[in-house]
Amino acid sequence: MSNFAHYRGSPESRMFSLPGQSLGAGLSERVGELAAELPLAAVFGLRTAAWLHGLDVLPRSVSNDCWPVEVVVPKGVELASRRGLRVYRWGLGTDVEQIGDVLVTTKARTALDCARVLPRLDAVSAVDQFLRGGLELAELRRRAAIVGDRGSARLMGAVLDVADTRAESPLESWARCLIVDAGLPRPVAQLPVGLRDGSIVHLDLGYRRFRVGIECNGLRYHATDDMREHDRQRRKRLESEGWLMFTLYGSDVVVSPDDMLAEIRWRLRHRGWKPSELQLERVEKRVRYLAMALRLEREDWNAAWGLGLSRRMPRSRYITSTG
């Protein structure tokens, strides 16, 4: 088995102090307040660094005033995690830059740290955002080989294998990652499709060979009646020209990934994808595993944030082959 992927994240990435409760100010403001009191060797990292770089990779439905500030310090520096502050102990070398008056990990290092620490779907979404912001995948692969230990390199490599600079939303990133991890053919992100009237539309995810398209509808972009009507008309035009369409929503990924993947698998087979019986058995096994893991993670997440509990990590700890 090769090209392994994880869905658990590190224990540190899942620790929260009084989850769901505001820490008093926004993330940027708290960074400014902490900068003056932290040791000189402390560098802001992970999701906090991404925020300072202008990217929002916080967990879904979490406002930045609830998220703890994350810093990285060398081993031996006396600094302990506390409410509102999460401390990681890594060597950074030259992977540090200055934004305003504070030191943060570079974009490349922040992307790789997110890849090796965050739960897989969040990690892929974060790296996709960094790639879309201008980072080169080849450079991240080169850096991944020298950052951390062999286990970290494997985790980073598994995220980079499914990352895509063309993703335009976290929902697209999550869906693509699940499709690949389930063992289904990899879809093309933002697939351009020329229509008979000369116009070109871009499918969020698609398979030109099978003429199967997937639209990822997040509430933020498809919440109004006009937007929904536009989506319906767009779908009708594509279907009239031979495309078999499937629309998915955030709940399909978070709550019922098995149903979502079954719908996509049916469309692919209906349009000519011919996996062997062994391939189908592997797909079914992976889908069950993915659904179980995400359900357990969701239960732990809801318990921690809904009840104000401090949870070290979700129960969903598994490794699945994507090769």
N, C-alpha and C positions, 0 to 999 in steps of 0.2 A: 504494500500500500504506500502511496506517495502523495506528496503535496497536501499535508494534513492541515486541518482548520479547527480552531477552537471557538466555542460559544460561551465561555465562562468569564473571560476577563481575569485580571489578577485580583487577589483578595483586596489589595489596597484600593483598586479602582472602584470597589463597591462599598467602601466604608463611608458612612454619613453621620454627621452629628445632628441629632434632632431633625431628621429628614422632613421635608415639606414645610418647615418653618423658616421664615425670613431671617437672615443673618444681619439685618439692619441697614444694609446699603447694597448697591449694585456691585458686581464683581470688579469693575475697573476702579471704583472708589475704594474698595477694601484693599486692592493691590497697592494703591497709593499710600494708604494708611500703614500697611504692613511693611512697605519697603524700607521705611526709616528705622524700624526696630529689628529687622531680621539680620542675621550674620552677613558679613560682606560676601561670603561664598555662596549664599542662597540665590538661586535663579528660578524665576517663575517658569513652570513647565506644563506639559500635557494640555488638558482642556483650557486651563487658564491662559497658557501661552497662546493657544489657538485663538482665544477670545481677543487677546491683545494684538494678534496679527490680523484681526478683522474677520475671523471665521467663527461661526457659532456651531460648535460640535457638542454642546451640552445635551444630556439625555432628553428625549422627547418629553414635552409637557413640564419641564423644569425651568423656572425662571432663574435668571442669573443672580438674583439676590438670595437665592437658597443654596447656591453651589459653593462649596468650600474652596478657598484659594489653594492651589497646588504649587509646591516649590520643590526643587531638587537641590540637594546638598551633597558634598563628598562625604564618604564614610569618615567617622571621627568627629564631625561637627556636631556640637551639642544643640540639637533642636528637635523638639518632640511634637508630634501631631496633637492638636487640640480642637475644640469646637471652632469650626470655620477655617481650619488650616490642616492640610494634608501634606506630609513630608515624605519624599522619596529619597533614597540614598544611592546615587549613581555617580560615576565619573562622567564629566561632560567634555573635557578637553577644550577644543576650540569651538564647540557647537553652541556658542553664546553670542548674542548681539544685544544692542541697546535700543529700546523703544521709549522715547521720552527720557524719563529719569530712572527707568527700571531695566534690569537685566532679564532677558528671557531666552529660552532655547530658540535656536534658529528654526526657520520654517521646516527645513528638511528633518532636523532632529525631532521637532515637535510631532511631525507626521509619523515618524518611525516609533517614537515613544507611544503615541496613540495606538499604532498598529500592534504593539506587543503587550499593551496593558488593557485596553478597552475590550469589552465584549465584542465578538466578531462583527455583528451587523453595524454597531457604532464605529468600530475601527475602520471598516471598509468605507462607510459614509464619510468619515473624517478624512481619510486619505484621498478619496475622490474629490473632496473640496479643495484640498491642497494642490492636487494635480490640475484642477480647473483654474486654480489661482496662479499657475505658471510653473510649478515644480515639474521636473522631468522624471518619468518613471525609471529610466535607466540610471539616473543619478541616485535615486532612492535605493535601487537594488544594490548599487555599488556601496553605498553607505551602510546598508543593512548587514553586509558581510563583515563589517568591522565594529558594529555597535552591539554591545552586550555579549552574552555567551551563545553557545550553540542552540540552546532551547529558544532563546529570544530570536535568534536569526531565523529559526524555523517558523515561528509565529509571524514574524514580519514578512517573511517570504510568502506565507500562505495568504496574507492579506493583499500583498502586492500582486499576486497571481490573478486576483479577481477585480482589482481596482481598474477604474476607467475614467479618463479625463473628460469624457463626454456627458457624464451623469449630471443632471440638472436639479436633482432633489434627493434628500435622504431616502424617500420612499423608493425611488428608482434604484438607488444603491442597494437597499435592503432586498428588494425583489430580485435583482440580478444575482446577488450573492446567494440567496436561497435556491434559485433556479440552478445555478452552477453546482452548489453543494449537494443538491438532490441528485445530481448525475444526469440532468437533462441537457440538451444542447445549449451552448452559451448564446444568448441573444445579443444583437447589436444595439448599442445605446444610440438614441437619436437617429434612427435609421431614416434616411431621406427616401421618400416615395413620390415619384412623378405621377400626376393624375392626367386624365385625357384632356382636360381643359388647359393643360400647360402649367398648372400650379404645382408646387412642391410642398408636401407636408412632412413633418418629422415625427415618427413614432417614438414614444419614450423607450420602448424596447421592441425589437422585431426580428423576424426570420424571413429574409427575402426568398430563400429557397422554397420555404413552405407557405409563403404568403400568410403568415400568422403575425398579428400585431398585438402589442400589450400597451395599454394606456394606464398610467399611474396617477390617479386622481386624489390629490391631497385637498383637504378642506380649505386650505389657505388660498388656493388658486381656482377652485371650482365650487365656491360656496354660493354664488349668486345665480338667479334664474337665467340671466343672460349667458353666463359662463356654461351652465349646464346645457342650455339650448345649443350653444356653439359646439359643445362636445358631441351632442346627439347628431347634429348635422354633419360634423366631421366624420363621425363613425359611419353614417349612412353612405357618404360619398366613398369611403374606403371599401365598405362591404359591396357596394354596387360595382366596384372594379375588381372584385374577386378576393378581397382580403377577409380573413377570418379573425375577428377582433375579440379581445377580452379586456374588460376594464376592471382594475383592482383598486382597492382603497386601503388606507392604513390598517384597518381592522383585519383585512385579509392576511396581512403579513404578521401582525402582532398576535391576533387571536386565533385565526384559522389558516395557518400556512399550509396544512395538509390539503384542505379543500382547494386553495389557490393553485397549488402545484398539480393537483389532480386535473383541474380544468385546463391548465396549460399542457399537461401531458396528453390529454384527450385530443386537444386541437392539433398538436404536432403529429400524433399518430393518424388522425383523420386526414391530414394533409400530406402524408407520405413518409413520416419518420418511421423507420423500421428497426427498432432495437431487437436484440436477441432476447430470448427468455431469461438468460442470466442477467443481462442488463436491466430488464424490467424488475427482476427480483431485487437487484441492488438498489434501484431507484425507490422501490416500495419500502425497503428497509431503511434507507436514508431519510425518506419523508417521515416515517414514524418517529425516527430518532430526533429529527429537527422539531417536529411538533411537540414531542415530550419535553425537550430541552427548553424551548421557548415558553411552554406553559409553566414549567417550574420557575423559570426566571421571572415571568410575569407575576406569579403568585408571591414570590419573595419581594419583588419590587413593590407591589401593591401593599403588602404587609408593612414593609419598612416605611414607605412614604405616607401611607394612610394612617398608621398607628403611631408614627413617630419613634420607631424602633431603630437601633443601630445594628445593621446587618453586615457581616463581614463579606459575604459573597453569596450568590445565588446557588441553589442546589443543582442547577443544570450544568454539570461538568462532564463534557464528553468531547471526544475527538472523532472526527469523521473524515474519511478520505474523499478528496475532491479530484483525484486523479483517475 
